[in-house]
Amino acid sequence: MIPATQIRAGRILLIDGKLFKVMATHHVTPGKGVACMQVKMRDLRSGTQTERRFNSTEKVETAELEKREMQYLYNDDENYYFMDTKSFDQMHIRTEELGDYVKLMLPNQMITVDMYEGEAIGVELPKTVELKVTYTPPGVKTAGSSGNFKEAELETGLKVTVPGFVNIGDTIRVDTDSFEYVERV
């Protein structure tokens, strides 16, 4: 149990027997009354998003997650499949539960999978991932180097804004929190 004031984005809460992933928080301090935490969260089973206010003196139960290093194998229309490299057990996570992270994952990539009571419920990606540029228009030569950006499509289908010097076939590093270009590798 943690105080409501310690709720942070990314944390998994256990509320009424359901698992919720915190997407965003906002500490509200009204002129009158008690301060509270406005929390935007997503039900990990159904995928529905909801908002809830927690009184600042309220205690909230957090879910104890087991983290397992697994290899991302493949996906079909509904699920993404992972293999535990120690036991060779395979598990799947519904595509909706992974959200936009699917645009950052490549087959055979090692990923940390969050487990709750033996069930895979989500993934944690490293701070950055390296992806290859599959399409981008040619760079335009300009007098200065600032402001020379263009859109690039990566091997996973993700589109990011990159500097003009990035070309097709280049490998770039992408931030997994902001989905933005970091650097060319």
C-alpha positions as CSV (number, residue, x, y, z in Angstrom):
1,M,0.0,0.0,0.0
2,I,1.3,3.5,-0.9
3,P,-0.1,6.9,-0.2
4,A,-2.1,8.3,-3.2
5,T,0.5,11.2,-3.4
6,Q,3.1,8.6,-4.5
7,I,1.1,7.3,-7.5
8,R,3.3,7.8,-10.7
9,A,2.8,7.1,-14.4
10,G,3.7,3.5,-15.3
11,R,2.8,2.0,-11.9
12,I,0.3,-0.9,-11.7
13,L,-2.5,-0.5,-9.2
14,L,-4.8,-3.2,-7.8
15,I,-8.3,-1.7,-7.4
16,D,-11.3,-3.8,-6.6
17,G,-9.5,-6.9,-7.8
18,K,-8.6,-5.4,-11.2
19,L,-5.2,-4.3,-12.5
20,F,-4.8,-0.7,-13.8
21,K,-1.8,0.9,-15.4
22,V,-1.4,4.5,-14.5
23,M,-1.1,6.6,-17.6
24,A,-0.9,10.1,-16.1
25,T,-1.3,11.8,-12.8
26,H,-2.1,15.4,-11.7
27,H,-1.9,16.6,-8.1
28,V,-4.9,18.9,-7.5
29,T,-4.8,21.4,-4.6
30,P,-8.1,23.3,-4.4
31,G,-8.4,26.6,-2.5
32,K,-10.8,24.9,-0.1
33,G,-10.9,21.2,0.8
34,V,-8.4,18.4,0.7
35,A,-5.7,17.9,-2.0
36,C,-6.2,14.9,-4.2
37,M,-4.5,13.0,-7.1
38,Q,-6.3,13.0,-10.4
39,V,-5.2,9.7,-12.0
40,K,-5.8,8.6,-15.6
41,M,-5.4,4.8,-15.9
42,R,-6.1,1.9,-18.2
43,D,-7.6,-1.5,-17.2
44,L,-5.0,-4.1,-18.2
45,R,-7.6,-6.8,-18.9
46,S,-10.3,-4.8,-20.8
47,G,-8.2,-2.0,-22.2
48,T,-10.7,0.7,-21.1
49,Q,-9.4,4.0,-19.8
50,T,-10.8,5.7,-16.8
51,E,-10.1,8.6,-14.5
52,R,-10.3,8.6,-10.8
53,R,-9.6,11.0,-7.9
54,F,-7.8,9.7,-4.9
55,N,-7.9,11.7,-1.6
56,S,-4.3,12.6,-0.6
57,T,-4.7,10.7,2.7
58,E,-6.0,7.6,0.9
59,K,-3.8,4.5,0.6
60,V,-3.7,2.6,-2.7
61,E,-2.7,-1.0,-3.3
62,T,0.1,-1.7,-5.9
63,A,0.4,-4.9,-7.7
64,E,3.5,-7.0,-7.1
65,L,4.9,-7.8,-10.5
66,E,7.5,-10.4,-11.5
67,K,9.8,-9.2,-14.2
68,R,11.1,-11.8,-16.7
69,E,13.5,-11.4,-19.5
70,M,11.9,-12.9,-22.6
71,Q,12.5,-13.0,-26.3
72,Y,9.8,-11.5,-28.6
73,L,9.1,-14.2,-31.2
74,Y,6.3,-13.1,-33.6
75,N,2.8,-11.7,-33.7
76,D,-0.5,-12.5,-35.4
77,D,-3.5,-10.2,-35.6
78,E,-4.5,-10.5,-32.0
79,N,-1.4,-11.5,-29.9
80,Y,2.3,-11.0,-29.5
81,Y,4.2,-14.1,-28.5
82,F,7.2,-14.2,-26.2
83,M,9.5,-17.0,-25.0
84,D,11.3,-17.4,-21.7
85,T,14.9,-18.2,-22.7
86,K,15.5,-20.2,-19.6
87,S,12.4,-22.5,-19.5
88,F,11.4,-22.1,-23.2
89,D,7.8,-21.5,-22.1
90,Q,5.9,-19.4,-24.5
91,M,3.4,-16.7,-23.5
92,H,1.3,-14.2,-25.4
93,I,0.0,-10.6,-24.7
94,R,-2.9,-9.2,-26.5
95,T,-2.0,-6.5,-29.1
96,E,-4.3,-3.9,-27.4
97,E,-2.5,-4.4,-24.1
98,L,0.9,-3.5,-25.7
99,G,-0.5,-0.3,-27.3
100,D,2.0,1.7,-29.3
101,Y,5.0,-0.3,-28.0
102,V,4.3,-2.7,-30.9
103,K,5.9,-0.1,-33.2
104,L,9.2,-0.4,-31.2
105,M,9.5,-4.2,-31.1
106,L,11.4,-6.4,-33.6
107,P,11.3,-10.3,-33.6
108,N,14.1,-11.9,-31.6
109,Q,14.5,-8.8,-29.4
110,M,15.0,-9.4,-25.7
111,I,12.2,-7.6,-23.7
112,T,11.3,-7.5,-20.0
113,V,7.8,-8.9,-19.6
114,D,5.7,-8.0,-16.5
115,M,4.0,-11.0,-15.0
116,Y,1.2,-11.0,-12.5
117,E,0.2,-14.3,-10.9
118,G,1.8,-16.2,-13.8
119,E,0.2,-14.2,-16.5
120,A,2.0,-11.8,-18.9
121,I,0.4,-8.4,-18.6
122,G,2.8,-6.0,-20.2
123,V,6.3,-5.2,-21.3
124,E,9.1,-2.8,-20.4
125,L,11.3,-1.7,-23.2
126,P,14.8,-0.3,-22.8
127,K,15.2,3.5,-22.8
128,T,16.1,3.5,-26.5
129,V,15.8,1.0,-29.4
130,E,17.6,0.8,-32.7
131,L,15.5,0.6,-35.8
132,K,16.4,0.8,-39.5
133,V,15.0,3.5,-41.8
134,T,13.0,2.0,-44.7
135,Y,11.8,5.2,-46.3
136,T,12.5,8.9,-46.1
137,P,12.7,11.5,-48.8
138,P,16.1,12.7,-49.9
139,G,17.6,15.4,-47.7
140,V,17.6,19.0,-49.0
141,K,20.8,20.9,-48.8
142,T,20.3,24.3,-47.0
143,A,22.7,27.1,-46.0
144,G,22.2,26.2,-42.3
145,S,21.7,22.9,-40.6
146,S,18.9,24.0,-38.2
147,G,15.3,23.4,-39.2
148,N,16.3,20.7,-41.8
149,F,13.9,17.9,-40.7
150,K,11.9,15.3,-42.5
151,E,9.7,12.3,-41.8
152,A,11.1,8.8,-41.9
153,E,9.4,5.4,-41.8
154,L,11.1,2.7,-39.8
155,E,11.1,-1.1,-40.3
156,T,8.3,-1.5,-37.7
157,G,6.0,1.0,-39.5
158,L,6.7,3.8,-36.9
159,K,7.1,7.3,-38.4
160,V,9.4,9.8,-36.7
161,T,10.9,13.2,-37.6
162,V,14.6,12.9,-38.3
163,P,17.4,15.4,-39.4
164,G,17.9,15.9,-43.1
165,F,21.2,13.8,-43.1
166,V,19.4,10.5,-42.3
167,N,18.9,8.3,-45.3
168,I,17.2,5.0,-46.2
169,G,19.1,2.1,-44.7
170,D,20.5,4.1,-41.8
171,T,19.9,2.8,-38.3
172,I,18.7,5.3,-35.8
173,R,18.0,5.2,-32.0
174,V,14.5,6.0,-30.9
175,D,13.4,7.0,-27.4
176,T,10.8,4.5,-26.1
177,D,9.0,7.1,-23.9
178,S,8.6,9.9,-26.4
179,F,8.8,7.9,-29.7
180,E,11.3,10.5,-31.0
181,Y,14.6,10.3,-32.8
182,V,17.6,10.4,-30.6
183,E,20.6,9.8,-32.8
184,R,22.0,8.0,-35.9
185,V,23.9,4.8,-35.0
